[in-house]
């Protein structure tokens, strides 16, 4: 049974405890050292529990709410998704000296060919009212001796269920960069032995960072689609910090011509 606040007995106990601590605070400067040590020990024990309650309350009550999957979707959307990294807390929130093929959460993997990794990945809590995603992803890149760096997001099976060539797949994101950088989004759809690839550069200079992939301009075999994933490719990432405050996917049928 869940713990309940606010009963008559609960308020009585709380008021009594507050009165006791008010007296202790008034007499702390004049109390004998034996009593003072006892006060301090009890206060430290109480502070630990209070900090735990405050931390949990701040985490759950801060905007946006943990677990939120709410975001604007185009008219006619038949599938939409925000990956878990941007939706809720991960068991392991960060990695330093990130090796290639390292995963952060279930769906996000980092690939690079650095001989010596000076990269870090960390999930961070979004607290701004403008943010719809509860969490974001921060990537810090220091010295970079590789030739490529990409963040791969595996799309769930629902993304390809009933997929057709007249579908449009849309990516929306919120990006913060420490200095100018080029970021490309490459959508990959594997069908049989072939993989269709669609590449768009993220318009980082625009207020809304959004790209769309129109599957009509492809050789997609609708009956043999097996999986789909997105590569976010970072060009010249050395000595930079990139924060992805949000990342969402949606799918809709294109308008008939």
Secondary structure, DSSP 8 states (H G I E B T S, - for coil): -------HHHHHHHHHHHHHHHHHHHHTTTS-HHHHHHHHHHHHHHHHHHHHHHHHHHHHHSSS-TT-------TTEEEEEE-GGGTS--SS-EEES--TTEEETTTEEEEE--SS--EEEEEEE---TT--SSEEEEEEE-S--SS-EEEEEE--GGGTTT--TTEEEEEEEEEEESS--EEEEEEEEEETTEEEEEEEE--TTSSSEEEEEEGGGS---GGGEEEEEEEEEEES-TTEEEEEEEEEEEEEE----
